[in-house]
Amino acid sequence: MSTSETTMPDHFVEARGTDRRPILFAIAALIILLDRLSKLWIIANIRSGYGKVIIPNFFRLDHVLNTGAAFSIFADSLSPLAVRYSLIGFSIFAILVVVVMIWRAGRVITLSTVALALILGGAIGNLYDRMVYLHVVDFLEFHIKTHFWPSFNVADSAIVVGACLLFLEILLPQRSET
């Protein structure tokens, strides 16, 4: 055993032989696939601006064309082209940052690396919509009595779950390496 191996934590030494990055990129690819398939189904089966009640007073499929950011923020901007290009630019930057983070930390599967894979898949899913359709297709809408959550999609869900996992890891006590 070399001196560099004896000073490194065990999980780093074990990780050298087994690279888990392909699994993480497969998770991202699965999110992209699920996002695309669900959006294509909505486009084919529910006209834009219309919806279909699935569970009365709780859940409906609602075909929404979101030209803005989350919750349609900036959708009514006086400069929609600037908003679109800004969102595309931010998405590309975020995707590159997440890919680098997965590449650096992805030799092992952790809560953080799975979270990053979910965020990557979601970001690519919504970026695809922005670049191809000039909007993001949102369709999941939940209601509780008179309150409702604005429509979202599979990509949005993956991003939120990924962000919550990252936040959860921050809150969880860290194991000591000694």
C-alpha angles and dihedrals in degrees: 000000000000123000092250090058093050093054095047122087114260096248090058093050092048091046093062092075097042120048112196096185093101089059091050093049088047089055089052090048091050090053090050091050094048090046094050094045093048093048092047089051091051092047090050098044110030124046117234111270093023133095144194124224111230101171112015114244091002117054137017138163106238119182104221127172105213113197092173136059128275113339088008092288108173092012091124094046120145087229106046093165091056090049091049094049092044092052091047091049093047091047093051091048092048092048091052092049092049093047090053091048092050090046091053099041102024100093086093130038111242135156088262096051093048088048090052091049090053092048091048093052092047094047092050091046093055093039089056090055093048093050099041104032101022088234140053119252110231121182116151113097126175128193132192109188105302094344122088137180113231114254117278139166143226092275091053090049092052092049092050094046089048092050091048091051090052090049091047091053090053089054096045117090112255120237113239116244095220 
